[in-house]
Amino acid sequence: MYLEYYGLEQTPFSITPDPHYVFLSEHHRDALAHLLYGIQQGGGGGFVQLTGEVGTGKTTLSRLLLNQLPGNTHAALVLNPRLDPVELLQTICEELKLTPGEPASDTAETPDATDEIAPAAPAASSAPAGGKVWFDRLGAYLLDAYAWGDRVVLIIDEAQNLSADALEQVRLLTNLETETQKLLQIILIGQPELRDSLARPELRQLAQRITARYHLRPLDAHGTGAYLRHRLTTAGAKRFPFTADAVKRIHRHSGGVPRLINVIAECALLGGYAQDLLAIDAKTVDR
């Protein structure tokens, strides 16, 4: 409704993640660099931990990370970690397109570099696969990937929702290794509560294996203004409709959290349109 009034081609402040609108602040670039560094360590690293408040862009960063993975990297992305240990193993295997069957024979010919890692045939039994079956299947897959020079990455989003048992299962996955390196790189992404969970004494073994940590902070006042301009320009705006005081108010009310900036800016544009305001001021933002 307000698009034509403000000279926009698209809605600039949708809260749905859209790579077309990605804005990388200095903190976001640093966080992405930490994630990529963790993967580029290959098997030499342990866990990589990324935390941040709700709406600061953690999930967006995970999507960017997936798009920037090296060509020889296979990734499993777990979006719903409210799983018991067996369900978690099954989800990881399903993400990697593995079935709970026997791995390929050791005597099979070595595939070409361009071949994909092929899942094994399904097991003959119709009974549900247990944790050991999934663990063994994943272990065989990781050994095949290592033999072919490939990397495998596990990314768990909303990791603060992992139960203590599931976290222990994740730690046990790091025991899949050769004499010289780990076979699986694990990235835990979550809200600040994840740091509290990993600080518990019973999880100290996992915490000690975290080799890179980064906490994603909200945008500062300057970053909020740059974020607003980026979103509006991307949406086709030829002019910036917010006054300097309005930008300060948006930053104050949102705390610099991108998702809240979107919500407030969207409402302000609607309010400005309803009042025939080409320049949206601080009072409109407050209202």
N, C-alpha and C positions, 0 to 999 in steps of 0.2 A: 504493500500500500504506500509506503514512504519511499520506495526505490526511485521512482521517477522524480519525485520532489527533490531528492538529494543527489540526483544524477548517478545513481548506482545501477549496475548491471546484474548484481547478485546480492543476496543477503550477506552482509559482511560479518555478522556476529553470531552465527550458528554455533551451538555448543557441541555439535557433532564433529569429531576430529576429521579434518580434511587436509591432506598433504599439500593441496594447492595454497592453503592459507598459513602454512607453518611459519612461525616466527621464532628464530633462534636468538635468544639473548646471549650475553656472554656466559651466564650460568648454564644455559641449555647446551651451548657449544662445549663447555668444559665437561658437562655430564656425558654427552655423547662421546667425547674423546676418551673418557674413562671406560665406557662400555666397550668401545672399539679396541682400546688398549688391552682390556681383559681378554678379549677374543684373540687378539693378535699374539698374545703370549703363548698361544697354542696349548700344549699340555703342561706347560710349566706353571700355570696359575691355579688358584683355588677358586673360591667364590668371588663374584663381583656384586656389590650391594649398592642399589640406588634407592634413596628414599626422598620423600617430599610430601607436602600437604596435599589434600584433595584439590584437584583442579590445577595443579602447577605444571602439568604437561608430561607426566611420567609415561602414560600410555602412548602419547604421540611420539615420544622419544623411542619407545620400543618399536614402533612401526618404522621410524626412520632407520633404526638399527638394522631391522630385517632387510630393508632396501639397500643397505650399504655393506652387507656381509660379503666377504670374498667368495669367488665362484666355487671354491671347493669346500664350502661350509654348508652343512645340513642343520636346520634349526627346528626345534620343537617349542612351540609357544603354548603355555598353559595359562588360560584366562580365568578359570574357575578353580582355585586351589582348595576349596572346601571339600576335600576328598580324604578318604582313609588311605593308608599307604599302598594297598593293592590297587585301588582305583587310580591313584596318582601314577603308579607304574604303568597301568594299562593306558592311561591318557597319553603319557609320554610316548609309548610305543605306537599308539594310533596316530599321533602327530607325525611320527617318522614313517608311517605306513607299514608298520611291522605287524605280523600276526604271530600268535603263540605256537609256532611250529618249529621244526628242527631247522637250524641254520644250514647254509650250504655246506657241502662236503669239503673237507680240507684238501681233497685231491682235485677239486674243480680247477679249471684253467683260470689263470689270472685275467680279469676283464681288462678291456681297453680303458684308457683314462677317461674316455667320454661316456662310458657306461654308468648308469645310475646304480646305486646299491639296491638290489632287488630283495623284496620281502620273501621270507620263506613260505612254503606252502602251509596252509592251515593244518593244525593237528587233527588227527582222525577222530579223536574223542569229542563228543558234543558237550562234555562237562565244562563249566566255567573254569578258565585258567586261574591258577593261584599265583601268589606273589612270586614264588620261586621260578615259575615258568616265564613270567614276564621279565624278571630280573635276568635270567639266563639268556633270554632272547635278546634283550638289550645289550648285554655284555658281548654276545657273539657279533652283533651288528657293529658295536664300537670297535671291536678288534678288526673286523673287515675294513671299516672306514680308515683305521690307523694304517693298515697294510697298504691301502690305496692312496695314502697321503691326504686323506680328507679330514676335516674337522667336524665335530658335532657339538652344537650349542643348545642348552636348555635354558629358556627364558620363562620365569614364573612371575606373572603380574599379580598384583594384589596379594603379595606373599605374606602380608601380615595376617592373613586368614588361614595360613597353614597351621594345622594342629601340631602339638609337640611330637606326636608319633610320625606325622608326615614330614616334619623337618628332620627327624632322625633318619627317615628313609632317604631324604635328599642327601644328607651327609654320607650315608652309606654308598650312594652312587659315586662319590669321589674315590671310593676304594677300587673302582674299575680303572686299572692302570697297568702300564707295562713297567719294566724295571727303570725306565727313564722318564716317563711322563704320564699325566692323567689323560684319560680317554674322553672325558666329557667336561666341557666348560659350562659352569652354571651361573646364571645371572638372576638375582633376586631383586624384584622391584616392588616397593610397597610404601605404605604410609609410615609416619614416624614410629608407630607402634611396633613395626618390624624391628627397629633398633632395640626396643625394650624387650621384645621376645628373645632376641639373640643374646641379650645380656644376662639371661637367666643361667644360674650355675650349671643346670643339667644340660645346657646347650653350648657349654664352653668349647667342646671339641669342634663344633661347627663354626663358632665365632672365630676360633683361632685360624681357620682356613680361609677367612675372608682376606683377600690380598688387595682389594681396591674398594674404597667406600666413597660415595658422593651423596651429599644432601642437596636437593634442588630447592633453592630459595625462591620466594615470590619476586616479582619485578619491582624495581625501585620506581620513583616518580618519573625519572627520565625514560626508563624502560617502558613504563605504562603508556606514555605519550607516543613513543616509537612503535609500540604494539598497535595502538589505535590507528595510527597513520598507515602502517603496513596493511592491516586488515581492510581499511577503507580503500586504499589505492589498489589492492588486489581485486576488490569488488568493482572497480571501475570509476571511483570517485575522482573528480577533477579538482575538487576543493575540499578542505578539511572543515567540517561543520562545528567542531567543538572549540569553544574559547579556551584560553590558557587556564582560567579558573575552573572551567568545567573539567578539564583533564585532571587538575589537582583533586577535585572532588571525587572523580571516578577512582583515582588511586586511593584516596582515603577510605572510601566506602568498600572497595574491593580488597584492600590490603595487598594489592599487586598480584592477586591470584588470577591468571588468565581466564579461567572459566567464569569467575564472578565479573571480571571486566566485560566479558561478552554479554552477560545477562543485563548488567546496568546500562551499557552502551546501547543495547537493543531497545530497552525501555525508554531511554533518553531520546533516541531517534523517533520512536513512536510518539512520545510526548511533544517533541518539537514539531513534528508534522501536524499533530492535532491542533497546535497553537499557531501554525503558520510561521514558525521560527526557522529562518535560514541559518542563523548562528545559535547554537545550543549553549546556554549559559549555565553557571553553577546552580542557580535556583531550580532550573529544570531538572538537573541531575539529582538534586536533593529531593525534589518532589517525586 
